[in-house]
Amino acid sequence: MLLTFFMIGFGLAVSGGVSIIAYMNFLPVGVSWADYIIFIAGRPECYFLPIGVLVMSIALFRYPNNL
C-alpha cells in the first residue's frame, strides 16, 4: 500500500516536471520568464509536480522504514 502511494506521487511529479520542461520551449520564441511563470501557473498539469512531491514526502516521512 505504501509503495503504491509513493509510486503514485512519483508518477505525478514526473508528469508535472515533464510538462513544465516542455513548456520551456516557449522561451526561445520570445516569451519572458515572467510570462512563462504566469502561463504555467494557469496550467493544471503543472500542479502535478508539487502535488507529487508532497505525496512522496508524506509516504517517506510517515513510514520511513517501510519502503
C-alpha positions in Angstrom: 0.0 0.0 0.0 2.7 2.4 1.0 4.8 1.6 -2.1 1.7 2.3 -4.3 1.2 5.6 -2.6 4.9 6.5 -3.2 4.7 5.4 -6.9 1.6 7.5 -7.5 3.4 10.5 -6.1 6.4 9.8 -8.2 4.3 9.5 -11.4 2.6 12.8 -10.7 5.9 14.5 -10.0 7.4 13.2 -13.3 4.3 14.2 -15.2 4.3 17.7 -13.8 8.0 18.1 -14.3 7.9 17.0 -17.9 5.1 19.4 -18.6 7.0 22.3 -17.1 10.1 21.5 -19.0 8.1 21.0 -22.3 6.5 24.5 -21.8 10.1 25.9 -21.6 10.1 25.7 -25.4 8.1 29.0 -25.4 11.2 30.8 -24.0 13.2 30.8 -27.3 10.2 32.3 -29.1 10.5 35.5 -27.1 8.3 34.8 -24.1 9.7 36.4 -21.0 10.4 34.5 -17.7 7.5 36.4 -16.0 5.1 35.5 -18.8 6.3 31.9 -18.6 5.7 31.7 -14.9 2.2 33.2 -15.3 1.4 30.7 -18.1 2.5 27.6 -16.2 0.6 28.9 -13.1 -2.6 28.6 -15.2 -1.9 25.1 -16.5 -3.5 22.4 -14.3 -1.0 19.7 -15.3 1.9 21.8 -14.0 0.5 21.4 -10.5 1.2 17.7 -10.6 4.9 18.4 -9.7 4.3 19.9 -6.3 1.4 17.5 -5.5 3.6 14.5 -6.4 6.5 15.8 -4.3 4.0 16.3 -1.4 2.6 12.8 -1.8 6.1 11.2 -1.9 7.2 13.3 1.2 4.1 12.1 3.1 4.9 8.5 2.2 8.6 8.8 3.1 8.2 10.7 6.4 5.2 9.0 7.7 6.6 5.5 7.2 10.3 5.8 6.9 11.2 2.1 7.5 8.6 0.5 5.3 10.0 1.2 1.9 
